[in-house]
């Protein structure tokens, strides 16, 4: 709900409740020195453009705010010096939030002596509700701004942290490639290389996890699944080729669109397909397919890898958990699947796994469809 | 490989050093530029056989070398260099490289290499773009 809507509704409600001819809501600035008209009902909209007025010149509001009580008034009020306005009665009640004055609520009538103390009493609960609504709306706006700045921070940090590691890895790989090193130097550089790879994985995983939590639903939109998965397969092709793995991709005949973010989809499938490639020995195979099953999108990643032991299955998606046979094979942090599960569920989907040690593993990710269309 | 000059446009001297090792060992001459501006100057001065661009520098700078070279405007002083193949170094861990080639973020380049670089893959792509063996 937008703040302006809440405020207009408050003015309207006050006018209706007291059967007044007009109403207005005024809010104080942060330092409490100026009042601005922020919503009107039955009054010209130009009042909203008036700009902040010094509280000293708003006698009625000043009294209401300092006494913390409604003020019944007759005659013209300071705020309403507009030609054509002929109000003979008014009521001004302060808006108090957690003991602090935040503004005033005015109602006006053309009939003199229209409002009484009883009306002030009637207006009180409405004023309180209005204040609560204003406070909630503001808090939501602050939260959204905070989330946006957090997401931005994560993005900047992502680049800042990954960059030096990437450069260091490039240097080490290049110097190893040059081929003119002593055995000892090769050994040391190889160790450094492995540690850098581990560091890269850890940074990626931690940042993915944090970013996954920071990115809000506001950033989600339609994502074309075939294209997304296709790109991941292409990205991992070189790694598969390095290991002489046969990697296949079966796209869905129809264009499946799901709700998410490109980045989130990347993370999910770079992790799942990446794992398949990582934990499958040379000569094996990884098969990726996208299908429509029971009105949902289903992505299957099947490998002929080392498999997942029974005892690991219940813990698979826990943060930092690594199956006993995985630790021996490859460097990893154990965060990957936790991130994947977090994201899949955020997009309204499910992830399942079937595995046999020594034979292979199949991960199945199911996601609700936004729409389908023939290609 | 005489006269095969490769121009690297990258603002990180360590990354440039990492690229020099495999390229030089393969017999190429290597030139560096640490900004897009310097890059365009060196293109005009040295007419390199291949240009390696850093994706981040390229997309973040006001002057995009790939666009300057491949800009169809006839008055462009760089028009005569449009034939020089361009290889782009792309950030790791994302499929951003593949999206760079899509319609929404059009960069007229010839190929991509993910970082951290795999020297073999780098040389394969460089050789292919330069047409070694022709």
Interface residues (C-beta under 8 A of the other chain):
Chain A: X159 X162 X163 X166 X167 X168 X169 X170 X171 X173 X174 X175 X177 X178 X179 X200 X204 X228 X231 X232 X234 X235 X238 X262 X263 X266 X270
Chain B: X12 X14 X15 X17 X18 X19 X20 X21 X22 X25 X56 X91 X92 X93 X94 X95 X97 X98 X99 X114 X115 X116 X117 X118 X119 X120 X121
